[in-house]
Amino acid sequence: MEFMEILESRRSIRRYKDTPVSKETVAKIIQAAILAPSWKNSQTARYHVITSQEMLSAFKETCLAEYNRNNSKDAPVLIVTSFVKDRSGFNKDGTPTNEVGQGWGYYDCGLHNEVLLLKARELGLDTLVMGIRDEAKIRELLKIDESEIIVSVIALGYRDIDPEMPKRKTAEDITIFY
């Protein structure tokens, strides 16, 4: 798939086929995400991958709001994204390098997640990024240490619908040249 085709065909998918996704495929997708840039090459993004039916059911029931539970009910894989706090955007002594502070960790995780979404699409899979989730319950269920900041949950699978592309702004709408 050409890059523009990947971008133009990517959608937030809310219905998935009953087709498993292999751990090898998930590993390829995450390996691509690792290639994304990060502040001072800190590589603080982390991925907690849920594939077992038992854990998927428990996670969807206890960690997702009803809206996202419904949107990801068929997804065979859920990926919790996080980053190691106090590293990206921080000096070695623990002080932030500028006013953004932890924002650099969120930024870096977002860059990694975008590569993950695009690689998934290149491999014929689709995703849904969900931010409405219960951080405390996720941390408890997956035993995620307080040293990580949980960012999102990404549903991953093979689409069972083909929605239209939503209207997008043009470059002229959002660009200011100086």
C-alpha positions in Angstrom: 0.0 0.0 0.0 1.3 3.5 -0.9 1.6 6.0 2.0 -1.3 8.2 0.8 -3.5 5.2 0.4 -2.7 4.2 4.0 -3.6 7.7 5.2 -6.7 7.9 3.1 -8.1 4.5 4.0 -7.4 4.6 7.8 -10.6 5.0 9.8 -11.6 4.7 13.5 -13.3 1.3 13.3 -16.1 0.3 15.7 -16.9 -3.2 14.4 -14.4 -6.0 13.8 -14.5 -9.4 12.1 -14.2 -12.5 14.2 -10.7 -13.1 12.9 -7.8 -13.5 15.3 -4.7 -11.3 15.0 -1.4 -13.2 15.6 1.1 -12.1 18.2 3.7 -11.9 15.4 1.5 -9.3 13.6 1.1 -7.3 16.8 4.8 -7.5 17.3 5.4 -6.1 13.7 3.1 -3.3 14.4 4.8 -2.4 17.7 8.2 -2.7 16.1 7.2 -0.1 13.6 6.0 2.2 16.4 9.4 1.9 18.1 10.9 3.7 15.0 8.9 6.9 15.7 10.9 9.8 17.0 11.0 10.6 20.7 12.6 13.4 22.9 16.3 12.8 23.0 15.6 9.3 21.8 14.2 8.5 25.2 11.8 5.9 23.8 9.5 6.0 26.8 6.3 4.6 25.0 5.1 1.3 26.5 2.5 -1.1 25.1 0.4 -3.6 27.2 -1.3 -6.0 24.8 -4.4 -7.9 25.6 -5.2 -10.9 23.4 -6.7 -13.7 25.7 -10.5 -13.9 25.6 -10.6 -14.0 29.4 -8.6 -10.8 29.8 -10.3 -9.0 26.9 -13.7 -9.7 28.5 -12.5 -8.6 32.0 -10.9 -5.5 30.6 -13.8 -4.4 28.4 -16.3 -4.9 31.3 -14.3 -3.2 34.1 -12.0 -0.7 32.4 -14.0 0.9 29.5 -16.9 3.2 29.6 -20.1 1.7 28.1 -19.6 3.8 24.9 -16.1 2.4 24.3 -17.1 -1.1 25.5 -19.7 -1.2 22.7 -17.3 0.3 20.2 -14.6 -2.3 20.8 -16.8 -5.3 21.7 -15.6 -7.3 18.7 -12.0 -6.3 18.8 -9.7 -9.3 19.2 -6.8 -7.2 20.5 -6.6 -4.2 22.9 -3.4 -2.3 23.4 -3.0 0.0 26.4 -0.5 2.7 25.6 1.5 4.5 28.2 4.8 6.2 28.7 7.5 6.3 31.5 6.9 9.6 33.3 9.6 12.2 34.2 11.9 11.2 31.4 10.8 12.7 28.1 11.1 16.5 28.5 13.1 16.3 31.7 16.8 16.9 32.6 18.8 14.2 34.3 18.2 16.0 37.7 14.4 15.5 37.2 13.6 19.2 36.3 11.5 19.8 33.2 13.4 21.3 30.2 10.6 23.8 29.5 7.0 24.6 30.4 5.6 21.5 28.6 6.9 19.1 31.3 5.1 15.7 31.0 3.6 17.0 27.7 6.6 15.7 25.9 5.8 12.2 27.0 2.3 12.5 25.7 3.6 14.0 22.5 6.1 11.1 22.0 3.5 8.5 22.8 1.2 10.1 20.3 3.9 9.9 17.6 4.5 6.2 18.4 0.8 5.5 18.4 0.3 7.2 15.0 3.0 5.0 13.5 1.2 2.0 15.2 -2.1 3.0 13.6 -0.5 3.4 10.1 1.4 0.2 10.3 -1.7 -1.7 11.3 -3.5 -0.2 8.3 -0.6 -1.1 6.0 -1.0 -4.7 7.2 -4.8 -4.7 6.5 -5.9 -4.1 10.1 -7.7 -1.3 11.7 -7.9 0.5 15.0 -9.9 2.7 17.3 -8.1 4.9 19.8 -10.1 5.3 23.0 -9.4 7.9 25.7 -12.6 7.3 27.8 -11.3 4.6 30.2 -10.8 4.0 33.9 -7.1 4.6 34.6 -7.2 3.1 38.1 -8.9 -0.1 37.1 -6.6 -0.5 34.1 -3.6 -0.1 36.4 -5.0 -2.6 38.8 -6.0 -5.2 36.3 -2.8 -5.1 34.2 -0.5 -4.3 37.2 0.9 -1.2 35.6 3.3 0.6 37.9 2.8 4.2 38.9 6.0 5.1 37.0 4.0 4.9 33.8 1.3 7.4 32.7 -1.6 5.6 30.9 -2.6 7.4 27.7 -5.1 5.4 25.7 -6.5 2.1 24.7 -6.3 1.0 21.1 -8.7 -1.6 19.7 -7.1 -3.6 16.9 -8.6 -6.0 14.4 -9.9 -6.6 10.9 -12.7 -4.2 10.0 -16.2 -5.5 9.5 -17.5 -2.2 8.2 -16.2 0.4 5.7 -17.2 3.8 6.8 -16.9 6.9 4.7 -14.0 9.3 5.4 -15.3 12.2 7.6 -14.9 15.7 6.2 -11.4 17.0 6.7 -10.2 20.6 6.8 -8.0 21.8 4.0 -4.4 23.0 4.4 -5.6 26.5 3.8 -8.0 26.2 6.8 -5.3 25.4 9.3 -2.1 26.9 8.0 -0.5 30.3 8.5 2.6 31.2 6.4 5.0 33.9 7.6 
